[in-house]
Structure formats: structure tokens, C-alpha cells
Amino acid sequence: LGKVYNNRWIIERAIRDYPMRLDIERFKKISNSLKESLLAIRKCDNLETLRGLEGQAAFMYYSVFNDLILQQKEEFYFYGRNRRPPTDKVNALLSLSYTLLAHDVAAALETVGLDSYVGFLHRDRPGRVSLALDVMEELRGIYADRFVLTLINKKQINQEDFQTKENQAVILTENGRKKFLTYWQEKKQEQITHPFLKEKISWGLVAHSQAMLLARYIRGDVDEYPPFLWK
């Protein structure tokens, strides 16, 4: 629910901010579809059905992701997720962002006494931080995706920061990785107001706040887990 809500917010924000640069009707259609997905998710009581709804919503969201790239469009484009290895610059940036976010969420979960390897939605596999992947889903778009879009649209990262390996994998150069990590740390220092706790915290503490709320729910201290619904 948090993931789809936040991805819809990204699209609605784009409609508001760039009405002359986007296919507004197409974006509104996707937004309405995500709204319908939210209603279906609220009613869903089957795990496999829920996974299916999440997959459909992700497909719709990613179908307009390339349109959110407003600068350096000849070098940065997105025609779908590819990984292991990423074969274009945008997917290389997304993969690194998701890896860092998963690491931060896993550390936050362990801090509050939860096992990051035992998930609810992601199946348990040896070596996979399934619970961290669960919790990061609601943050994936508003944290990692928007971070990547900012790097590209503000030209903080450019084509010279990448290299292509023999297996066609696209990765950041050493200098590109340094720039990426510097901006990532700056992002974590930005102050926001948590939508549920109503307290000012840094983006870097959002993972910890959600881990804490999940631990409270599991231990019965709150009636339900409040997803991070960005406004």
C-alpha cells in the first residue's frame, strides 16, 4: 500500500510540476490506475494476489518512468528494469540506490531487534534480507527513484561517470561512485516531517523510524503498522 501510494504521489507531483513537458493525459491515466490498485490492495487478503497487484502497479509506474527523465535524455533512458548486471546508466543508478537502501533498512531492523532475513512478502532465501526488502518497498520510489532522477535532471551525474564492461554491464567509474555516494549522504541529511510521527527527522532516519514502528506492531504495542505515506 505504501509503495503504490508513494509511486502515485510521484506521478501526481510530476503532473503538477511539469504540465507542459509531459503527456498529462497518459500520466493521469496511470495515476487513476494506481488509485484503483490501492482500493484492490486494501481489500486483498491473499498473499499471491497481493504480489500480483504489486507487480501490476509497478509495471504501470515504470511505464512512465522514462518520461520523468527531463535532462540528458540521449544518454539516460529507461525502457524497463534490468539488473545482474544493469545494461544502461539509469538501471545502474537504480540498482546501486536500491542496494544502499536495502543495507540501511537491514541495519535499522537489526537495531530494533528484528531479523532482517525473515520476510513477509519476499520469500526467505539464503543470504537475502527479505524483511529489509519488504520494508524498503514503500521507500523505493520516493527515496531511491527520486534520488536517481535528481542526479540526472540536475546533471550531478553525467555520461563520463560510467563505463561499460566486456559483458555489457554498465557501472559507475570510481569518480562517478564517489560523486554518487557524496550526494547520497547529502540526501540522508535532508530534514523532513515524518507523515505519521509528525516529528522532524532526516531522510536517513526514515528507515529506522519504520523499523521501530514495525517492531512495535509485531510486539503488540500498536494496532497496525503505519506505512510511510509521503505527502
GROMACS elastic network, one bead per residue, 0.5 to 0.9 nm:
[ bonds ]
;  ai    aj funct       b0    kb
    1     4     6  0.54171   500
    1     5     6  0.59785   500
    1     6     6  0.84955   500
    1    37     6  0.87747   500
    1    38     6  0.62687   500
    1    41     6  0.65387   500
    1    42     6  0.74605   500
    1    54     6  0.85319   500
    1   138     6  0.76838   500
    1   227     6  0.75040   500
    1   229     6  0.87221   500
    2     5     6  0.51345   500
    2     6     6  0.60203   500
    2     7     6  0.84954   500
    2   137     6  0.77186   500
    2   139     6  0.80458   500
    2   226     6  0.88075   500
    2   227     6  0.52983   500
    2   228     6  0.59826   500
    2   229     6  0.56858   500
    2   230     6  0.84792   500
    3     6     6  0.53045   500
    3     7     6  0.61298   500
    3     8     6  0.85900   500
    3    54     6  0.84408   500
    3    58     6  0.88716   500
    3   136     6  0.87179   500
    3   137     6  0.55879   500
    3   139     6  0.68063   500
    3   140     6  0.73098   500
    3   141     6  0.71842   500
    3   142     6  0.86736   500
    3   227     6  0.86171   500
    3   228     6  0.85084   500
    3   229     6  0.82771   500
    4     7     6  0.50846   500
    4     8     6  0.60795   500
    4     9     6  0.85369   500
    4    34     6  0.66450   500
    4    35     6  0.83360   500
    4    37     6  0.76871   500
    4    38     6  0.67843   500
    4    54     6  0.75041   500
    4    57     6  0.66227   500
    4    58     6  0.76487   500
    4    61     6  0.85641   500
    4   138     6  0.75394   500
    4   141     6  0.89189   500
    5     8     6  0.52145   500
    5     9     6  0.62906   500
    5    10     6  0.89077   500
    5    34     6  0.77066   500
    5    35     6  0.78388   500
    5    38     6  0.70276   500
    5   138     6  0.82721   500
    5   229     6  0.66724   500
    5   230     6  0.80337   500
    6    10     6  0.63717   500
    6    11     6  0.88293   500
    6   138     6  0.69028   500
    6   139     6  0.78984   500
    6   140     6  0.89262   500
    6   141     6  0.67205   500
    6   142     6  0.62821   500
    6   228     6  0.83002   500
    6   229     6  0.62155   500
    6   230     6  0.59941   500
    6   231     6  0.82951   500
    7    10     6  0.50860   500
    7    11     6  0.65398   500
    7    12     6  0.87354   500
    7    31     6  0.88636   500
    7    34     6  0.83187   500
    7    57     6  0.88750   500
    7    58     6  0.84400   500
    7    61     6  0.67255   500
    7   138     6  0.85826   500
    7   140     6  0.87691   500
    7   141     6  0.57722   500
    7   142     6  0.70065   500
    8    11     6  0.51251   500
    8    12     6  0.61280   500
    8    13     6  0.84850   500
    8    30     6  0.82397   500
    8    31     6  0.56756   500
    8    32     6  0.86279   500
    8    34     6  0.62521   500
    8    35     6  0.75121   500
    8    61     6  0.76852   500
    9    13     6  0.59235   500
    9    14     6  0.84870   500
    9    31     6  0.84141   500
    9   142     6  0.84627   500
    9   230     6  0.74928   500
    9   231     6  0.74514   500
   10    13     6  0.51084   500
   10    14     6  0.62389   500
   10    15     6  0.87510   500
   10   141     6  0.76797   500
   10   142     6  0.70222   500
   10   146     6  0.81669   500
   11    14     6  0.50553   500
   11    15     6  0.62853   500
   11    16     6  0.87184   500
   11    27     6  0.66914   500
   11    28     6  0.81122   500
   11    30     6  0.81348   500
   11    31     6  0.65690   500
   11    61     6  0.80273   500
   11    64     6  0.84901   500
   11    65     6  0.89556   500
   11    68     6  0.87152   500
   12    15     6  0.50626   500
   12    16     6  0.63293   500
   12    17     6  0.87002   500
   12    27     6  0.79136   500
   12    28     6  0.77399   500
   12    31     6  0.69359   500
   13    16     6  0.51054   500
   13    17     6  0.60762   500
   13    18     6  0.84213   500
   14    17     6  0.50914   500
   14    18     6  0.56403   500
   14    19     6  0.75910   500
   14    22     6  0.81427   500
   14    27     6  0.85114   500
   14    68     6  0.74765   500
   15    18     6  0.56876   500
   15    19     6  0.54270   500
   15    20     6  0.89767   500
   15    22     6  0.73779   500
   15    23     6  0.87405   500
   15    24     6  0.62293   500
   15    27     6  0.69864   500
   15    28     6  0.77079   500
   16    19     6  0.61187   500
   17    20     6  0.88209   500
   18    21     6  0.53686   500
   18    22     6  0.62911   500
   18    24     6  0.87578   500
   19    22     6  0.58687   500
   19    23     6  0.78687   500
   19    24     6  0.63645   500
   20    23     6  0.81105   500
   20    24     6  0.81883   500
   21    24     6  0.84502   500
   21    67     6  0.88436   500
   21    70     6  0.82416   500
   22    25     6  0.86782   500
   22    26     6  0.84840   500
   22    27     6  0.77920   500
   22    67     6  0.69080   500
   22    68     6  0.81896   500
   23    26     6  0.54538   500
   23    27     6  0.63506   500
   23    28     6  0.87572   500
   23    67     6  0.84630   500
   24    27     6  0.50186   500
   24    28     6  0.60261   500
   24    29     6  0.85059   500
   25    28     6  0.50778   500
   25    29     6  0.61495   500
   25    30     6  0.87278   500
   26    29     6  0.50934   500
   26    30     6  0.63834   500
   26    31     6  0.86608   500
   26    64     6  0.83826   500
   27    30     6  0.51537   500
   27    31     6  0.61286   500
   27    32     6  0.86310   500
   27    64     6  0.72644   500
   28    32     6  0.61101   500
   28    33     6  0.85482   500
   29    32     6  0.51849   500
   29    33     6  0.62560   500
   29    34     6  0.87351   500
   30    33     6  0.50035   500
   30    34     6  0.62303   500
   30    35     6  0.85992   500
   30    60     6  0.63157   500
   30    61     6  0.71222   500
   30    63     6  0.86408   500
   30    64     6  0.81877   500
   31    34     6  0.51189   500
   31    35     6  0.62162   500
   31    36     6  0.87736   500
   31    60     6  0.88377   500
   31    61     6  0.84412   500
   32    36     6  0.63572   500
   32    37     6  0.86593   500
   33    36     6  0.51073   500
   33    37     6  0.62912   500
   33    38     6  0.87867   500
   33    57     6  0.79164   500
   33    60     6  0.78825   500
   34    38     6  0.62514   500
   34    39     6  0.88028   500
   34    57     6  0.60914   500
   34    60     6  0.76660   500
   34    61     6  0.80353   500
   35    38     6  0.51275   500
   35    39     6  0.66265   500
   35    40     6  0.88919   500
   36    39     6  0.51937   500
   36    40     6  0.63714   500
   36    41     6  0.86677   500
   37    40     6  0.50472   500
   37    41     6  0.60281   500
   37    42     6  0.86225   500
   37    53     6  0.66841   500
   37    54     6  0.81228   500
   37    56     6  0.83597   500
   37    57     6  0.66507   500
   38    41     6  0.50533   500
   38    42     6  0.62606   500
   38    43     6  0.88555   500
   38    53     6  0.89399   500
   38    57     6  0.89870   500
   39    42     6  0.52782   500
   39    43     6  0.66697   500
   39    44     6  0.88404   500
   40    43     6  0.52992   500
   40    44     6  0.61141   500
   40    50     6  0.87419   500
   40    53     6  0.77394   500
   41    44     6  0.50042   500
   41    45     6  0.83944   500
   41    49     6  0.88833   500
   41    50     6  0.65403   500
   41    53     6  0.69642   500
   41    54     6  0.82696   500
   42    45     6  0.84384   500
   44    47     6  0.80444   500
   44    49     6  0.71174   500
   44    50     6  0.63055   500
   45    49     6  0.79403   500
   45    50     6  0.75799   500
   46    49     6  0.53429   500
   46    50     6  0.61003   500
   46    51     6  0.87460   500
   47    51     6  0.62349   500
   47    52     6  0.86533   500
   47   121     6  0.73729   500
   48    51     6  0.50655   500
   48    52     6  0.62767   500
   48    53     6  0.87379   500
   49    53     6  0.62460   500
   49    54     6  0.86348   500
   50    53     6  0.50760   500
   50    54     6  0.61715   500
   50    55     6  0.85634   500
   50   121     6  0.87905   500
   51    54     6  0.50773   500
   51    55     6  0.61274   500
   51    56     6  0.86854   500
   51   121     6  0.75650   500
   52    55     6  0.50578   500
   52    56     6  0.62415   500
   52    57     6  0.86185   500
   53    56     6  0.51850   500
   53    57     6  0.61679   500
   53    58     6  0.85803   500
   54    57     6  0.51441   500
   54    58     6  0.61011   500
   54    59     6  0.86193   500
   55    58     6  0.51143   500
   55    59     6  0.62037   500
   55    60     6  0.87434   500
   56    59     6  0.51178   500
   56    60     6  0.63543   500
   56    61     6  0.87159   500
   57    60     6  0.51714   500
   57    61     6  0.61988   500
   57    62     6  0.86331   500
   58    61     6  0.50736   500
   58    62     6  0.60544   500
   58    63     6  0.84704   500
   59    62     6  0.52482   500
   59    63     6  0.61033   500
   59    80     6  0.86954   500
   60    63     6  0.51157   500
   60    64     6  0.73039   500
   61    64     6  0.60027   500
   61    65     6  0.65981   500
   62    66     6  0.76379   500
   62    78     6  0.85147   500
   62    79     6  0.83680   500
   62    80     6  0.67801   500
   62    81     6  0.82023   500
   63    66     6  0.73566   500
   63    67     6  0.86395   500
   63    79     6  0.78929   500
   63    80     6  0.76189   500
   64    67     6  0.53782   500
   64    68     6  0.69984   500
   65    68     6  0.52915   500
   65    69     6  0.72407   500
   65    78     6  0.68692   500
   65    79     6  0.84225   500
   65    80     6  0.86694   500
   66    69     6  0.54916   500
   66    70     6  0.85831   500
   66    73     6  0.88393   500
   66    76     6  0.86569   500
   66    77     6  0.58736   500
   66    79     6  0.68653   500
   66    80     6  0.87178   500
   67    70     6  0.69464   500
   67    77     6  0.87635   500
   67    78     6  0.86421   500
   68   149     6  0.72467   500
   68   153     6  0.88239   500
   69    72     6  0.77827   500
   69    73     6  0.65912   500
   69    76     6  0.74310   500
   69    77     6  0.72121   500
   69    78     6  0.84366   500
   69   149     6  0.63594   500
   69   150     6  0.89170   500
   69   152     6  0.71705   500
   69   153     6  0.64446   500
   70    73     6  0.66150   500
   70   149     6  0.86208   500
   70   152     6  0.81750   500
   70   153     6  0.58490   500
   71    74     6  0.85376   500
   71    76     6  0.81259   500
   71   152     6  0.66064   500
   71   154     6  0.75927   500
   71   155     6  0.74249   500
   72    75     6  0.56909   500
   72    76     6  0.59362   500
   72    77     6  0.86612   500
   72   152     6  0.70490   500
   72   153     6  0.72681   500
   72   155     6  0.75937   500
   72   158     6  0.78266   500
   72   159     6  0.87166   500
   73    77     6  0.60637   500
   74    77     6  0.71214   500
   75    89     6  0.77443   500
   75   158     6  0.81483   500
   75   159     6  0.64766   500
   76    88     6  0.78336   500
   76    89     6  0.61581   500
   76    90     6  0.60067   500
   76   152     6  0.75787   500
   76   158     6  0.86635   500
   76   159     6  0.81289   500
   77    88     6  0.77759   500
   77    89     6  0.76534   500
   77    90     6  0.63876   500
   77    91     6  0.89487   500
   78    81     6  0.76441   500
   78    88     6  0.79440   500
   78    89     6  0.85983   500
   78    90     6  0.62423   500
   78    91     6  0.73774   500
   79    82     6  0.89582   500
   80    91     6  0.83584   500
   81    86     6  0.81754   500
   81    91     6  0.64091   500
   81    94     6  0.88587   500
   82    85     6  0.71859   500
   82    86     6  0.52955   500
   82    87     6  0.67163   500
   82    88     6  0.82038   500
   82    91     6  0.63761   500
   82    92     6  0.87701   500
   82    95     6  0.89245   500
   83    87     6  0.71404   500
   83    91     6  0.69644   500
   83    92     6  0.77633   500
   83    95     6  0.70753   500
   83   169     6  0.88011   500
   84    87     6  0.86752   500
   84    95     6  0.89909   500
   84   169     6  0.82304   500
   85    92     6  0.81384   500
   85   167     6  0.85640   500
   85   168     6  0.81576   500
   85   169     6  0.53013   500
   85   170     6  0.74686   500
   85   171     6  0.87946   500
   86    89     6  0.77136   500
   86    90     6  0.84741   500
   86    91     6  0.54393   500
   86    92     6  0.52305   500
   86    93     6  0.88636   500
   86    95     6  0.74346   500
   86   168     6  0.84187   500
   86   169     6  0.56088   500
   86   170     6  0.58985   500
   86   171     6  0.77114   500
   87    90     6  0.87634   500
   87    91     6  0.69845   500
   87    92     6  0.72183   500
   87   164     6  0.82605   500
   87   168     6  0.61052   500
   87   170     6  0.51481   500
   87   171     6  0.84680   500
   88    91     6  0.56077   500
   88    92     6  0.62345   500
   88    93     6  0.88896   500
   88   164     6  0.88024   500
   88   168     6  0.87950   500
   88   169     6  0.75961   500
   88   170     6  0.56465   500
   88   171     6  0.84274   500
   89    93     6  0.63096   500
   89    94     6  0.86646   500
   89   159     6  0.80249   500
   89   162     6  0.72034   500
   89   170     6  0.62303   500
   89   171     6  0.73671   500
   89   172     6  0.82701   500
   90    93     6  0.51733   500
   90    94     6  0.61588   500
   90    95     6  0.85761   500
   90   148     6  0.77154   500
   90   149     6  0.87579   500
   90   152     6  0.86723   500
   91    95     6  0.58844   500
   91    96     6  0.84670   500
   91   170     6  0.84753   500
   92    95     6  0.52780   500
   92    96     6  0.63365   500
   92    97     6  0.86532   500
   92   169     6  0.85108   500
   92   170     6  0.62249   500
   92   171     6  0.59097   500
   92   172     6  0.74545   500
   93    96     6  0.53208   500
   93    97     6  0.61438   500
   93    98     6  0.86278   500
   93   148     6  0.63358   500
   93   171     6  0.82806   500
   93   172     6  0.80868   500
   93   180     6  0.85920   500
   94    97     6  0.50518   500
   94    98     6  0.60658   500
   94    99     6  0.85139   500
   94   144     6  0.70054   500
   94   145     6  0.66949   500
   94   148     6  0.65715   500
   95    98     6  0.51631   500
   95    99     6  0.61097   500
   95   100     6  0.86755   500
   96    99     6  0.50542   500
   96   100     6  0.62309   500
   96   101     6  0.85576   500
   97   100     6  0.52501   500
   97   101     6  0.60898   500
   97   102     6  0.85414   500
   97   140     6  0.87078   500
   97   143     6  0.88269   500
   97   144     6  0.54755   500
   97   145     6  0.78636   500
   97   147     6  0.81252   500
   97   148     6  0.76078   500
   97   184     6  0.84561   500
   98   101     6  0.50176   500
   98   102     6  0.59694   500
   98   103     6  0.84885   500
   98   136     6  0.84975   500
   98   140     6  0.70094   500
   98   144     6  0.64219   500
   98   145     6  0.86786   500
   99   102     6  0.51972   500
   99   103     6  0.62353   500
   99   104     6  0.87255   500
  100   103     6  0.50872   500
  100   104     6  0.62415   500
  100   105     6  0.86813   500
  100   144     6  0.89901   500
  101   104     6  0.50813   500
  101   105     6  0.61389   500
  101   106     6  0.85203   500
  101   132     6  0.89286   500
  101   136     6  0.69657   500
  101   139     6  0.83923   500
  101   140     6  0.78401   500
  101   143     6  0.84350   500
  101   144     6  0.72845   500
  101   207     6  0.84554   500
  102   105     6  0.51205   500
  102   106     6  0.60091   500
  102   107     6  0.85429   500
  102   129     6  0.78846   500
  102   132     6  0.58668   500
  102   133     6  0.62009   500
  102   135     6  0.86723   500
  102   136     6  0.63733   500
  103   106     6  0.51529   500
  103   107     6  0.62050   500
  103   108     6  0.86317   500
  103   129     6  0.86817   500
  103   132     6  0.78210   500
  104   107     6  0.52171   500
  104   108     6  0.62345   500
  104   109     6  0.87537   500
  104   132     6  0.85547   500
  104   204     6  0.83879   500
  104   207     6  0.68719   500
  104   208     6  0.84032   500
  105   109     6  0.61693   500
  105   110     6  0.86634   500
  105   116     6  0.83616   500
  105   131     6  0.88318   500
  105   132     6  0.54161   500
  105   133     6  0.80217   500
  105   135     6  0.71665   500
  105   136     6  0.65085   500
  105   206     6  0.89272   500
  105   207     6  0.52431   500
  105   208     6  0.70441   500
  105   210     6  0.87671   500
  105   211     6  0.75327   500
  106   109     6  0.51513   500
  106   110     6  0.62768   500
  106   111     6  0.86136   500
  106   115     6  0.83964   500
  106   116     6  0.54090   500
  106   117     6  0.83694   500
  106   129     6  0.67926   500
  106   131     6  0.76516   500
  106   133     6  0.82437   500
  106   135     6  0.89136   500
  106   207     6  0.87045   500
  106   211     6  0.89179   500
  107   110     6  0.52210   500
  107   111     6  0.61908   500
  107   112     6  0.89798   500
  107   116     6  0.80366   500
  107   132     6  0.85882   500
  107   207     6  0.88629   500
  107   208     6  0.83451   500
  108   111     6  0.50365   500
  108   112     6  0.66279   500
  108   113     6  0.89021   500
  108   114     6  0.87550   500
  108   116     6  0.88810   500
  108   132     6  0.87561   500
  108   205     6  0.86979   500
  108   207     6  0.61821   500
  108   209     6  0.83032   500
  108   210     6  0.85501   500
  108   211     6  0.60588   500
  108   212     6  0.81252   500
  109   112     6  0.54274   500
  109   113     6  0.64551   500
  109   114     6  0.51704   500
  109   115     6  0.68034   500
  109   116     6  0.59467   500
  109   131     6  0.82482   500
  109   132     6  0.72131   500
  109   207     6  0.82368   500
  109   208     6  0.71080   500
  109   210     6  0.86929   500
  109   211     6  0.51885   500
  109   212     6  0.75965   500
  109   214     6  0.87929   500
  109   215     6  0.82604   500
  110   113     6  0.50450   500
  110   114     6  0.51551   500
  110   115     6  0.60549   500
  110   116     6  0.64159   500
  110   211     6  0.86683   500
  111   114     6  0.74313   500
  111   208     6  0.80926   500
  111   211     6  0.84803   500
  111   212     6  0.87778   500
  112   208     6  0.81126   500
  112   211     6  0.67624   500
  112   212     6  0.60453   500
  112   215     6  0.68053   500
  113   215     6  0.76737   500
  114   117     6  0.88546   500
  114   118     6  0.86263   500
  114   131     6  0.87394   500
  114   211     6  0.81806   500
  114   214     6  0.89860   500
  114   215     6  0.69649   500
  115   118     6  0.58824   500
  115   119     6  0.85307   500
  115   129     6  0.85139   500
  115   131     6  0.74259   500
  115   132     6  0.89312   500
  116   119     6  0.72060   500
  116   128     6  0.85744   500
  116   129     6  0.51835   500
  116   130     6  0.63466   500
  116   132     6  0.53941   500
  116   133     6  0.85429   500
  117   124     6  0.68537   500
  117   125     6  0.80613   500
  117   126     6  0.82875   500
  117   127     6  0.74505   500
  117   128     6  0.60535   500
  117   131     6  0.56833   500
  117   132     6  0.73269   500
  118   122     6  0.85964   500
  118   123     6  0.81471   500
  118   124     6  0.60349   500
  118   125     6  0.88200   500
  118   128     6  0.87599   500
  118   129     6  0.71254   500
  118   130     6  0.56404   500
  118   131     6  0.53808   500
  118   132     6  0.86267   500
  119   122     6  0.55819   500
  119   123     6  0.64060   500
  119   124     6  0.62633   500
  119   129     6  0.76487   500
  119   132     6  0.75285   500
  119   133     6  0.78430   500
  119   134     6  0.65721   500
  120   123     6  0.71229   500
  120   124     6  0.85541   500
  120   130     6  0.76218   500
  120   131     6  0.65955   500
  120   134     6  0.69195   500
  121   130     6  0.78651   500
  121   131     6  0.79463   500
  121   133     6  0.85938   500
  121   134     6  0.61043   500
  122   125     6  0.88068   500
  122   129     6  0.89182   500
  122   130     6  0.52953   500
  122   131     6  0.71401   500
  122   133     6  0.69402   500
  122   134     6  0.62992   500
  123   128     6  0.89573   500
  123   130     6  0.65578   500
  124   127     6  0.86947   500
  124   128     6  0.68955   500
  124   129     6  0.79786   500
  124   130     6  0.58787   500
  124   131     6  0.86235   500
  125   128     6  0.54609   500
  125   129     6  0.82224   500
  125   130     6  0.75713   500
  126   129     6  0.86550   500
  127   130     6  0.88662   500
  128   131     6  0.87575   500
  128   132     6  0.88497   500
  128   133     6  0.85618   500
  129   132     6  0.53539   500
  129   133     6  0.63281   500
  129   134     6  0.88313   500
  130   133     6  0.50727   500
  130   134     6  0.62869   500
  130   135     6  0.88398   500
  131   135     6  0.62617   500
  131   136     6  0.85495   500
  132   135     6  0.52042   500
  132   136     6  0.60041   500
  132   137     6  0.86629   500
  133   136     6  0.52220   500
  133   137     6  0.63568   500
  134   137     6  0.56494   500
  134   138     6  0.81747   500
  135   138     6  0.65544   500
  135   139     6  0.76933   500
  135   207     6  0.80809   500
  135   210     6  0.75627   500
  135   211     6  0.76517   500
  135   214     6  0.87749   500
  135   227     6  0.88938   500
  136   139     6  0.50849   500
  136   140     6  0.58726   500
  136   207     6  0.76715   500
  137   140     6  0.51032   500
  137   141     6  0.78156   500
  138   141     6  0.71231   500
  138   142     6  0.78617   500
  138   143     6  0.88950   500
  138   227     6  0.72196   500
  138   228     6  0.65664   500
  138   229     6  0.79535   500
  139   142     6  0.55843   500
  139   143     6  0.53390   500
  139   144     6  0.71463   500
  139   145     6  0.89289   500
  139   206     6  0.87282   500
  139   207     6  0.82771   500
  139   228     6  0.75274   500
  140   143     6  0.56131   500
  140   144     6  0.51804   500
  140   145     6  0.63240   500
  140   146     6  0.87394   500
  141   144     6  0.57280   500
  141   146     6  0.63444   500
  141   147     6  0.88168   500
  142   145     6  0.61609   500
  142   146     6  0.55232   500
  142   147     6  0.79123   500
  142   230     6  0.76647   500
  143   146     6  0.57275   500
  143   147     6  0.60484   500
  143   148     6  0.88267   500
  143   187     6  0.88894   500
  143   203     6  0.82058   500
  144   147     6  0.50602   500
  144   148     6  0.63011   500
  144   149     6  0.87334   500
  145   148     6  0.51953   500
  145   149     6  0.62463   500
  145   150     6  0.86306   500
  146   150     6  0.60606   500
  146   151     6  0.86204   500
  147   150     6  0.51509   500
  147   151     6  0.63354   500
  147   152     6  0.88601   500
  147   183     6  0.87275   500
  147   184     6  0.78299   500
  147   187     6  0.77653   500
  148   151     6  0.51335   500
  148   152     6  0.64320   500
  148   153     6  0.86287   500
  149   152     6  0.52343   500
  149   153     6  0.58996   500
  149   154     6  0.82550   500
  150   153     6  0.51466   500
  150   154     6  0.56595   500
  150   155     6  0.79573   500
  150   156     6  0.78630   500
  151   154     6  0.55953   500
  151   155     6  0.59397   500
  151   157     6  0.55551   500
  151   158     6  0.85829   500
  151   180     6  0.81958   500
  151   183     6  0.81861   500
  152   156     6  0.62908   500
  152   157     6  0.58043   500
  152   158     6  0.71152   500
  153   156     6  0.77521   500
  153   157     6  0.87546   500
  154   157     6  0.79799   500
  155   158     6  0.61045   500
  156   179     6  0.79996   500
  156   180     6  0.85371   500
  156   183     6  0.85306   500
  157   160     6  0.81297   500
  157   161     6  0.65421   500
  157   176     6  0.72082   500
  157   179     6  0.75514   500
  157   180     6  0.75995   500
  158   161     6  0.57180   500
  158   162     6  0.78470   500
  158   176     6  0.85309   500
  159   162     6  0.58034   500
  159   163     6  0.85224   500
  160   163     6  0.78140   500
  160   173     6  0.82325   500
  160   176     6  0.79412   500
  161   171     6  0.85984   500
  161   172     6  0.56985   500
  161   173     6  0.54169   500
  161   174     6  0.80321   500
  161   175     6  0.66456   500
  161   177     6  0.77776   500
  161   179     6  0.87105   500
  162   170     6  0.67571   500
  162   171     6  0.56262   500
  162   173     6  0.51760   500
  162   174     6  0.88447   500
  162   176     6  0.67166   500
  162   177     6  0.89604   500
  163   169     6  0.83628   500
  163   170     6  0.58260   500
  163   171     6  0.56177   500
  163   172     6  0.61649   500
  163   173     6  0.60671   500
  164   167     6  0.80151   500
  164   168     6  0.57091   500
  164   169     6  0.56233   500
  164   171     6  0.64491   500
  164   172     6  0.87571   500
  165   168     6  0.52462   500
  165   169     6  0.53044   500
  165   170     6  0.64439   500
  165   171     6  0.77308   500
  166   169     6  0.72514   500
  167   170     6  0.88926   500
  171   176     6  0.89906   500
  171   177     6  0.88431   500
  172   175     6  0.77421   500
  172   176     6  0.52258   500
  172   177     6  0.55425   500
  172   180     6  0.87295   500
  173   177     6  0.60182   500
  173   178     6  0.85399   500
  174   177     6  0.51690   500
  174   178     6  0.63271   500
  174   179     6  0.87916   500
  175   178     6  0.50853   500
  175   179     6  0.63250   500
  175   180     6  0.86246   500
  176   179     6  0.51512   500
  176   180     6  0.61254   500
  176   181     6  0.86670   500
  177   181     6  0.61072   500
  177   182     6  0.84910   500
  178   181     6  0.52571   500
  178   182     6  0.61234   500
  178   183     6  0.87098   500
  179   182     6  0.51324   500
  179   183     6  0.63053   500
  179   184     6  0.85460   500
  180   183     6  0.53451   500
  180   184     6  0.60886   500
  180   185     6  0.87317   500
  181   185     6  0.61451   500
  181   186     6  0.85547   500
  182   185     6  0.53045   500
  182   186     6  0.63449   500
  182   187     6  0.87241   500
  183   187     6  0.61124   500
  183   188     6  0.86903   500
  184   187     6  0.50492   500
  184   188     6  0.63949   500
  184   189     6  0.89408   500
  185   188     6  0.51000   500
  185   189     6  0.66000   500
  185   204     6  0.82500   500
  186   189     6  0.52421   500
  186   190     6  0.67902   500
  187   190     6  0.54341   500
  187   191     6  0.89991   500
  187   202     6  0.86220   500
  187   203     6  0.68273   500
  187   204     6  0.75765   500
  188   191     6  0.82865   500
  188   202     6  0.61909   500
  188   205     6  0.76695   500
  189   201     6  0.88914   500
  189   202     6  0.53411   500
  189   203     6  0.62523   500
  189   204     6  0.62514   500
  189   205     6  0.88522   500
  190   201     6  0.83190   500
  190   202     6  0.52757   500
  190   203     6  0.57721   500
  190   204     6  0.78727   500
  191   200     6  0.65483   500
  191   201     6  0.55750   500
  191   203     6  0.63040   500
  191   204     6  0.89279   500
  192   195     6  0.88961   500
  192   199     6  0.82150   500
  192   200     6  0.55530   500
  192   201     6  0.56190   500
  192   202     6  0.58562   500
  192   203     6  0.66031   500
  193   196     6  0.86917   500
  193   197     6  0.80338   500
  193   198     6  0.58111   500
  193   199     6  0.53288   500
  193   201     6  0.61704   500
  193   202     6  0.82725   500
  194   197     6  0.53997   500
  194   198     6  0.50644   500
  194   199     6  0.54836   500
  194   200     6  0.62699   500
  194   201     6  0.67386   500
  194   202     6  0.89502   500
  194   206     6  0.77257   500
  194   209     6  0.86943   500
  194   228     6  0.79625   500
  194   230     6  0.82725   500
  195   198     6  0.55601   500
  195   199     6  0.80285   500
  195   228     6  0.68356   500
  195   229     6  0.65280   500
  195   230     6  0.64279   500
  195   231     6  0.71639   500
  196   199     6  0.82193   500
  196   226     6  0.71504   500
  196   227     6  0.82997   500
  196   228     6  0.72340   500
  196   229     6  0.79708   500
  197   200     6  0.86295   500
  197   209     6  0.86598   500
  201   204     6  0.80909   500
  201   205     6  0.64060   500
  201   206     6  0.74282   500
  202   205     6  0.54318   500
  202   206     6  0.69761   500
  203   206     6  0.53289   500
  203   207     6  0.80880   500
  204   207     6  0.68993   500
  204   208     6  0.80688   500
  205   208     6  0.51689   500
  205   209     6  0.62233   500
  205   210     6  0.87504   500
  206   209     6  0.50439   500
  206   210     6  0.62338   500
  206   211     6  0.85449   500
  206   228     6  0.85283   500
  207   210     6  0.52764   500
  207   211     6  0.61404   500
  207   212     6  0.85908   500
  208   211     6  0.50130   500
  208   212     6  0.60592   500
  208   213     6  0.86035   500
  209   212     6  0.50911   500
  209   213     6  0.62352   500
  209   214     6  0.86469   500
  210   213     6  0.50351   500
  210   214     6  0.61010   500
  210   215     6  0.85520   500
  210   225     6  0.87132   500
  210   226     6  0.81233   500
  210   227     6  0.75280   500
  210   228     6  0.73011   500
  211   214     6  0.50928   500
  211   215     6  0.61618   500
  211   216     6  0.86337   500
  212   215     6  0.51177   500
  212   216     6  0.62496   500
  212   217     6  0.87391   500
  213   216     6  0.50477   500
  213   217     6  0.62839   500
  213   218     6  0.87353   500
  213   222     6  0.81459   500
  213   225     6  0.64251   500
  213   226     6  0.71583   500
  213   227     6  0.88810   500
  214   217     6  0.50937   500
  214   218     6  0.62087   500
  214   219     6  0.85902   500
  214   224     6  0.85554   500
  214   225     6  0.57532   500
  214   226     6  0.80093   500
  215   218     6  0.51437   500
  215   219     6  0.61275   500
  215   220     6  0.85535   500
  215   221     6  0.85423   500
  215   225     6  0.88628   500
  216   219     6  0.51897   500
  216   220     6  0.61540   500
  216   222     6  0.59791   500
  216   223     6  0.89956   500
  216   224     6  0.89485   500
  216   225     6  0.81098   500
  217   220     6  0.50364   500
  217   221     6  0.56654   500
  217   223     6  0.64266   500
  217   224     6  0.58142   500
  217   225     6  0.56293   500
  217   226     6  0.88829   500
  218   221     6  0.76807   500
  218   222     6  0.83139   500
  218   224     6  0.87497   500
  218   225     6  0.84418   500
  219   222     6  0.80660   500
  220   223     6  0.67867   500
  220   224     6  0.86044   500
  221   224     6  0.89710   500
  222   225     6  0.73059   500
  226   229     6  0.83348   500
